[in-house]
Amino acid sequence: MDVLISVFLMGLLGGVHCLGMCGGVVAMLTAGLDPQVKANPRKIALFHLNYNIGRMLSYILMGVIFGVAGAILTQSLQMNILDKSLRVFSGVLMIMVGLYIGNWSSSIQILEKIGSKLWVKLQPLSQRFLPVRNLRGAFFTGLLWGGIPCGLVYGALGFAIVSGSATQGGLIMLAFGLGTLPSLLLMASLSSQLAVLVQKPLIRQVSGLFIIVLGVAALWMPINSLIKGKPHGHSNMQQPAIEIQKPHSKTMPFKPSDLDYLT
C-alpha cells in the first residue's frame, strides 16, 4: 500500500511536469476536434476522458509487462541482492524525477532519449487517428499517447519491476496514472492559465522537493534492510551453541554416589 501511495503522489506532484510536457499534445487534440464538439463542454470532456482512459490503460499494460519481467529476474536468478538492487534503483529514479521537476538536474532525460526510440515506431500509428473524430479514435490516441518518452513514467515503472508481480505492477501504474489525471483533465479547459502557473520556479521546486523526499524514503527501505540483516545473521550463528548446551544438561542428570547414600 505504501508503494501505491508513493507513486500516486509522484504522479500528482509531477503534474507540473505533465502540464509542461503534454500541454502541446492536449492543445493539439482539442484544436483538431469538430467545431460542434468544441462548442459543447460536455462533449469535450468525454473526448478528454477517453484520451486519458487509453493513456492509463497503456500504463497498466506496461506495469504488467515490467512486473512479469521482475518476477522472471528474481525467480530465475534467485538472488536476494538483485531484489535489493532493483529497489535501490527505483528510489534513485524517483529522486532523479524530483531533481528534474525542480529544474536542478536533467539526468532523467537519458532514459527519455532511450524511450524515444520506441516512440519513433509508435508515432506513425497515431497519425491514423488524427485528427480525432470520434470517441473510439480518442481512446486509441490516448493508448498510443502513453508511449511518449517521460521520466515520470519510467520512475513509476521502476517500482513496477520491483514488485515482481503482474498484478502489483499493473496496480502501481494505475495508481500513477490516477495521480496524473487531475492535471491533464484540468488542462483541457484551463491550459493557458495552468501553463503560466506551473512555469513558476517555486511551484516546480516545491513539487520536486516532495518527490525527492519520497525517493529518499523508498531508497532507505532496502538499505535499512541490509543494515538490519547483518546483526540478525550474527545472532543466528550463536543460537545453535545455546541449543546444544540445553539437551546436554538434560541427557546427563546428576547421579548420586555411594558416599551420598551413606551420608
C-alpha positions in Angstrom: 0.0 0.0 0.0 2.9 2.4 0.7 4.2 2.0 -2.8 0.8 2.7 -4.3 0.5 5.9 -2.3 4.1 6.9 -3.3 3.6 6.5 -7.0 0.2 8.2 -6.8 1.8 11.2 -5.1 4.6 11.2 -7.6 2.1 11.4 -10.4 0.1 14.1 -8.6 3.1 16.2 -7.7 4.7 15.6 -11.1 1.6 17.2 -12.7 3.7 20.3 -13.2 5.9 18.3 -15.5 2.9 16.8 -17.3 1.4 20.2 -17.9 4.6 21.5 -19.4 5.4 18.3 -21.5 1.9 17.3 -22.6 0.3 20.7 -22.8 1.1 20.9 -26.5 -0.5 17.4 -27.0 -3.7 18.4 -25.2 -3.9 21.7 -27.1 -3.4 19.9 -30.5 -6.0 17.2 -29.7 -8.5 19.9 -28.6 -7.9 22.0 -31.7 -8.4 19.1 -34.0 -11.9 18.4 -32.7 -15.0 19.1 -34.8 -16.3 22.7 -34.2 -19.7 21.3 -32.9 -17.8 19.2 -30.3 -15.7 22.2 -29.2 -18.8 24.2 -28.7 -20.1 21.7 -26.2 -18.1 21.4 -22.9 -19.7 18.1 -22.1 -18.6 16.5 -25.4 -15.1 17.9 -25.0 -14.9 16.4 -21.5 -15.9 13.0 -22.9 -13.2 13.1 -25.6 -10.5 14.0 -23.0 -11.8 11.4 -20.6 -11.3 8.8 -23.4 -7.8 10.1 -24.1 -6.9 9.6 -20.5 -8.6 6.2 -20.2 -6.5 5.0 -23.1 -3.3 6.6 -21.7 -3.8 4.9 -18.3 -4.6 1.6 -19.9 -1.2 1.8 -21.7 0.4 2.5 -18.3 -1.3 -0.6 -16.8 -0.1 -2.8 -19.7 3.4 -1.6 -19.2 3.2 -2.2 -15.5 2.0 -5.8 -16.1 4.9 -6.4 -18.5 7.5 -4.9 -16.1 6.0 -6.8 -13.2 6.4 -10.1 -15.1 9.9 -9.1 -16.1 10.8 -8.5 -12.4 9.3 -11.9 -11.4 11.3 -13.7 -14.0 14.5 -12.0 -13.0 14.2 -12.7 -9.3 12.9 -16.3 -9.7 15.4 -17.4 -12.3 18.5 -15.8 -10.7 17.3 -16.4 -7.1 19.4 -13.5 -5.9 18.3 -11.5 -2.9 20.9 -8.9 -3.8 19.2 -8.4 -7.1 15.9 -7.6 -5.4 17.7 -5.0 -3.2 19.5 -3.5 -6.2 16.2 -3.1 -8.1 14.6 -1.4 -5.1 17.6 1.0 -4.8 17.3 1.7 -8.5 13.6 2.6 -8.2 14.4 5.0 -5.3 17.2 6.6 -7.3 14.8 7.0 -10.3 12.3 8.9 -8.1 15.0 11.2 -6.8 16.1 11.9 -10.4 12.5 12.7 -11.3 12.3 15.2 -8.4 15.5 16.8 -9.4 14.2 17.1 -12.9 10.9 18.7 -11.9 12.7 21.1 -9.6 15.0 22.2 -12.5 18.0 21.1 -10.5 19.2 18.2 -12.9 18.2 16.8 -16.2 19.8 13.4 -15.8 16.5 11.6 -16.2 16.5 12.7 -19.8 19.0 10.0 -20.5 16.1 7.5 -20.1 13.8 9.6 -22.1 16.2 9.5 -25.0 16.2 5.7 -24.8 12.4 5.7 -24.7 12.3 8.0 -27.7 13.5 5.1 -29.9 10.3 3.3 -29.1 8.2 6.4 -29.7 9.6 6.8 -33.2 8.0 3.4 -34.0 4.7 4.3 -32.3 4.2 7.8 -33.6 3.3 6.8 -37.2 0.5 4.7 -35.8 -1.0 7.7 -34.1 -1.3 9.5 -37.4 -4.1 7.1 -38.4 -6.4 8.5 -35.7 -5.6 12.2 -36.3 -7.5 14.4 -36.4 -9.7 12.7 -33.8 -13.3 12.5 -35.0 -15.0 10.1 -32.5 -14.6 8.7 -29.0 -13.1 5.5 -30.4 -10.3 7.5 -32.1 -9.8 9.4 -28.8 -9.3 6.2 -26.9 -6.7 4.7 -29.3 -4.9 8.0 -29.5 -4.6 8.0 -25.7 -3.4 4.4 -25.8 -0.5 5.5 -28.0 0.0 8.7 -26.1 1.1 6.6 -23.1 4.2 5.7 -25.1 5.6 9.3 -25.2 9.0 9.3 -23.5 8.6 10.6 -20.0 10.9 10.4 -17.0 7.9 10.3 -14.6 6.6 7.2 -16.3 10.0 5.5 -16.1 10.2 6.3 -12.4 6.9 4.6 -11.8 7.9 1.6 -13.9 10.9 1.2 -11.7 8.5 0.3 -8.8 6.5 -2.0 -11.1 9.5 -4.2 -11.9 10.5 -4.3 -8.2 7.0 -5.6 -7.4 7.8 -8.9 -9.2 4.1 -9.4 -9.9 1.9 -8.7 -13.0 -1.0 -7.7 -10.7 1.1 -5.4 -8.5 2.8 -3.9 -11.5 -0.5 -3.1 -13.1 -1.9 -1.6 -9.8 1.2 0.5 -9.4 0.9 2.0 -12.8 -2.8 2.5 -12.3 -2.1 4.5 -9.1 0.5 6.5 -11.0 -2.0 7.2 -13.8 -4.7 8.3 -11.4 -2.2 10.7 -9.9 -1.6 12.4 -13.2 -5.2 12.5 -14.1 -6.3 15.8 -12.3 -3.7 17.9 -14.0 -4.4 16.6 -17.5 -8.1 16.9 -17.2 -7.8 20.5 -15.9 -5.5 21.3 -18.7 -8.3 20.6 -21.2 -10.2 23.7 -20.1 -7.6 25.8 -18.4 -4.5 25.1 -20.4 -3.2 28.7 -20.8 -3.7 29.6 -17.1 -2.2 26.4 -15.8 0.8 26.6 -18.2 1.7 30.0 -16.7 1.3 28.8 -13.2 3.5 25.7 -13.5 6.3 27.6 -15.0 6.9 29.4 -11.7 10.1 28.1 -10.2 8.7 27.9 -6.7 5.9 25.6 -7.8 8.3 23.3 -9.6 10.8 23.3 -6.8 8.3 22.5 -4.0 6.8 19.7 -6.1 10.3 18.4 -6.9 11.3 18.5 -3.3 8.4 16.4 -2.2 9.1 13.8 -4.8 12.8 13.7 -3.7 11.6 13.0 -0.1 9.5 10.1 -1.4 12.5 8.8 -3.3 14.8 9.0 -0.2 12.2 7.1 1.8 12.0 4.4 -0.9 15.8 4.3 -1.1 16.1 3.9 2.7 13.9 0.7 2.8 16.4 -1.7 1.1 19.4 0.0 2.7 17.9 -0.4 6.2 17.0 -4.0 5.4 20.7 -4.7 4.6 21.9 -3.0 7.8 19.4 -4.9 9.9 20.3 -8.2 8.2 23.9 -8.2 9.5 23.3 -8.4 13.2 20.4 -10.7 12.6 22.7 -13.1 10.8 25.2 -13.0 13.7 22.6 -13.9 16.3 21.6 -16.9 14.2 25.1 -18.2 14.3 25.1 -18.1 18.1 21.8 -19.8 18.5 23.0 -23.4 17.8 25.6 -23.2 20.6 22.8 -22.4 23.1 20.6 -25.2 21.8 23.4 -27.7 22.0 24.0 -26.9 25.7 20.4 -27.4 26.8 20.0 -31.0 25.7 23.4 -31.7 27.0 22.3 -30.8 30.5 19.2 -33.0 30.2 21.0 -36.1 28.9 23.4 -36.1 31.8 21.4 -35.9 35.1 23.1 -35.8 38.5 23.8 -39.3 39.7 24.4 -39.7 43.5 27.5 -41.7 44.5 27.7 -44.4 47.2 29.1 -41.9 49.6 25.9 -39.7 49.2 23.7 -42.7 50.2 25.8 -43.3 53.3 25.5 -39.8 54.5 
